[in-house]
Amino acid sequence: MILMITGMLALASCGFGSEGETTTISIEKDGIVRSHIEESFAQSYYDKDELQQMILREAADYNREAGSGCVTVEKVEVENQIATVEMTYQKALDFAEFNHIVFFNGTPGEAKDAGFDLNVVLSSVKDSLETIGQADILSMEDYRLLIMDVSKKEIQGETITLDATVILNGKAQFISENVTVSDNCKKVNRTEDAEGLAYILYK
């Protein structure tokens, strides 16, 4: 019971995914990040109230350190043996730090200042033969750059990944090779068996 709820808490807080789970992360124009997770909650000994209290406690602990309202638990609901968890983060940094993962959203210059390696090659979504490098990326200050870790992780002995659909507040223009796009370039996902950091330059 405890391991199951801890695992669900990790899924809820991290936006990580495993087979059969639906995870959506939305980036709003004001920088707010919203996560929506659905996970099987079928066993009779699973306890929705205990799950809710654990998630609320984690959010409260984070807010005591980072500031009130940085993380908000919007919903913890169990219906038809499916648990739904919705959370709001005031900025991408809160999402990253709360979940102990890489999730940066800002200008290319801000990414460089934050210590991210921009010596990468990104391909155009419209034409994969068109590529850009570090100098080009840094010159595109009117674009937003999303950087996230899509490597496999070990949580409670289970191998999981950041297998989420990210909804952008714009359209993906250039991406790293471990990214796929959909919905008229408004949504991005990790490619199958992807590793490392994923880069999405969007506008």
Disulfide bonds with the S-S distance in Angstrom:
none
